[in-house]
Amino acid sequence: MKKIITLAVAILAVCKLAAQQTETFAFRDTMELKMDIYQPTYPRADKACVVYVFGGGFAMGQRDVEKAVAACRAYADRGFVAVSIDYRLFLKIRKDDLKKRHTPLLKAYLLFDTSITWAVEDCSAAIAYLCQNSCRLNIDTSKIVLTGNSAGAITVLQTDYCRANSLPASTALPQGFRPAAVVPYAGAILCGNCQLKYANPPAPTFFLHGTKDRMVHYSRQFSTFGVSLFGSNRVAQVFEREGYPYWIFRFEGMTHEVAAAHAQTVDEFCAFVENALAGTFTQYDAVCRNSNIRPTKWSGLTVFDAIRGMK
């Protein structure tokens, strides 16, 4: 009897996922950028939406990679309208500049600065499209959550940073828009000076990061020419000091595999988002271990290693 019940539950779960409707829309026609929208079978009453931004070192990936599809299906299964977006990959064009064994730091910074700027511009344009078509897509524009992994995590963090500081890369965002929450998996913020500041409050943010990450450093990267890539640890310190709402899960001893941990942390993701949507703003700092998060082929690499390995 137990086996029959288990099988029946499995069949129902598969049917539920299969019933999710997925549509593709172009949101920047001249650039051929598209988004896949996963409409939930059982929508949330509040019409909340999750925008997912894929990773790949700003050199590889696309909106329908396996991890993006799995994450969006998981969010749609929880009732969210889930959206996976494209963005321009500047380092795909300029990857040969970083394949050299000794790339000057200033040149590396300029390449990443342009890559991140392009991604933020495209993320902002995607959000604008969702806001313009919110009625048709069944989205409440005040309940848009941004999440992403690795380069995608940098993109969503940087998008909110640019919004809060009225920086040009986020110009496409609708007037007055503010994410309901931001959830970066191994993210960082590129800052043109050595002090990370917010002119206006950031969105409630849930940081997840491995403490030994070499791809996107947990604390700080570059740190030269007055420029830094601030990892989750350093950004969370700013949130703590200024009283901004945040959670941080510090995965002790883990590397970049945390960037791919969406499937293993859906419950935690939803718990944070529910708090943010309810206006229950807290600060929570935890050291975590999760045996279900397995190393990937990217785990111990730097971004330069990964790009040098590209064909």
Secondary structure, DSSP 4 states (H G I P E B T S, - for coil): -HHHHHHHHHHHHHHHHHH-EEEEEEEEGGGTEEEEEEE-SS--TT--EEEEE--STTTS--TTSHHHHHHHHHHHHTT-EEEEE----HHHHHHHHHHSTT--HHHHHHHHHHHHHHHHHHHHHHHHHHHHTHHHHT--GGGEEEEEETHHHHHHHHHHHHHHTT-GGGTTSPTT---SEEEEES-EEEESSS----SSPPPPEEEEEETT-TTTTSSEEEEETTEEEEEHHHHHHHHHHHT--EEEEEETT--GGGGG-TGGGHHHHHHHHHHHHTT---EEEEEE--TT----TTTT--HHHHHHT--
